[in-house]
Amino acid sequence: MTRSRRAPLKAVAGAGATVGVGYGGSFAASGRGRVVVPHVSGRLVDGGTARIVDIYHEELNRDGTADRRVRDGYRGRIDEGIVSTDLHRDLFDRFAAVRYYLGHDCPGCSAPAVSRREFNGVALDESVRLAYHDDGATVVPAPL
């Protein structure tokens, strides 16, 4: 019985397909779209009862204008959706938890939690790729 030259090629192609599916699967968990809502909230716990407090919310309207709401006491401290290190510390002193979200407008996308660094690194209406994972998302840098 002679061995076919295609057998090694099939083995290599199969391995490549497996690697491709693995990479493609993780890449499929990402999406490119516009940032339409940057949002910051804090979690207050009082007597065992927790409630979520909106600190900052900006939303892009269909006509290109934006609506912005900033909680009293934080006006002038969150400039253009940037949360400074000092403000971040102050928020964690006041709230049990602070979460940063980016509303992402693309098919199958949502409003995942992101880090403060990533929240500060994007602007409303900017097109970004987010890689979604269990507890939020990460901004994927654009290729150079």
Disulfide bonds with the S-S distance in Angstrom:
Cys106-Cys109 1.70
